[in-house]
Amino acid sequence: MNSVLWTIEDMKNAMGAKLHGAAPDAITGISIDSRTIDPGEAYFAIKGDVHDGHKFVAAASANGAGVCVVSQEKLDALEGETGALLVVDDVLVALERLAIESRLRSHARIVAVTGSVGKTTTKEALRTALSSCGTVHASVASFNNHWGVPLTLARMPKDVDFGVFEIGMNHPNEITPLVSLVRPHVSVITNVAPVHLGAFASVDEIARAKAEIIDGLEDDGTVVLNADDPRFELLKSFALEKGVSNIVRFGEAKGADTRMENLVLHNTCSCLTVDVMGTPMVVKVGAPGKHIAQNALIVLTVAKLIGADLARAGLALADLEAVKGRGQRHKLRLGDNRLMLIDESYNANPKSMVAALELLAAASVQNRGRRIAALGDMLELGPTSHELHADLAEAITANKIDLVYLAGQEMTALRDALSGKATVHHFDTVDELIPELMSQLRSGDVVMAKASLGLKFARLIDAMLEAYEADT
């Protein structure tokens, strides 16, 4: 039986809503999708960039919504055709008010994570590690924007031990209002990289925007920064300007509070020795890759800062699995052929591209197998896009990638930079790339696919999963 998330009375009071119709005494969850709503949940009719949720209120009610939250201006068109309604002036503002009330009623230790690369992976690693120490509420998928963060907060049960929130941005002044809702005890900036440069004058400006996550810290809160990041000192100065003196550093740099002392990379995992703010540990991380091991440093640091059982958290990291689109591995076979597919298709920027290429380089190939990189454009890089794409040639040659398949207009720069240095095939679209790549695969190959979302490289993943059986 589902437990109560909110009573209708508490929801109504928190949002300043008026109840129309007969609603249940309580709701068990919150949804913004009429197609997947579970019976007894509240449906919030948010107006998005593409669809207005009010068009789906009737469907949500038919699918079992206990109550639908709608705007006053839409009431006349909805009344009489649906079940119970909570009527508000603005649905998104009402969700934010409910998020504020959720944070007020919670005694959980709260963590907020941002950064150019590794937000979701770090969030999922925190979920895995902290779940061994207590109950955890964390963002689903990448719910890290102006509706995802308040939705995640409003969904947080009042009796959880830990809350983990991912906060993203692609423009200045986006993080501040969101972190002000979350009010974390610990804020994490994983790193700063040239991402969304179309909206920023420089990487320093990106760092300033990421530093907004410090704005919502609770009194005596702590900010966790990457000691290896070139902009560590800049981020530290921002923290001090904001009146935050509790600064903890993680990384390999001398003087880091949490310091990775040794790292051994394996095909399916990593093992590291680390000093966690004075506590020496040996940790196995279930997902492979140096960048994942670096994320583990954050997890161990946060666990110690928020009073979780550090030993349990460290042991739990052995169970960490790569997230879909962020390093998830698929063993495949077609007849006698054995293939490995590394799914990095969720998104891409220069820093994450290099990490993915290093991951591919570390993967074991069988027999006459080859390491094959399928790469698409990195979007939103502004006037430096051509140069940043061409710069990937160094990582491809350094990691001895055997074959390179490229798609997209921006990737012509990398194609040209690799001329005479690697075997490269370039296509305008991923749909043209797919059949050519798949026709050349042979037993033992390892394929890694990565691009910005707009390039739709998930189609390559889907095509390979459909063509090849899972190899168990």
Beta strands, then each sheet from edge to edge (+ up, - down):
strand 1: 6-7
strand 2: 18-20
strand 3: 26-27
strand 4: 30-31
strand 5: 42-44
strand 6: 67-71
strand 7: 85-88
strand 8: 109-114
strand 9: 136-138
strand 10: 162-166
strand 11: 186-189
strand 12: 222-226
strand 13: 247-251
strand 14: 258-265
strand 15: 270-276
strand 16: 279-285
strand 17: 328-334
strand 18: 337-344
strand 19: 371-376
strand 20: 403-407
strand 21: 423-427
strand 22: 446-450
strand 23: 469-470
sheet 1: 1+ 3-
sheet 2: 2+ 7- 6- 5- 4-
sheet 3: 9+ 10+ 8+ 11+ 12+ 13+ 14+ 15- 16+
sheet 4: 21+ 20+ 19+ 22+ 18+ 17- 23+
end
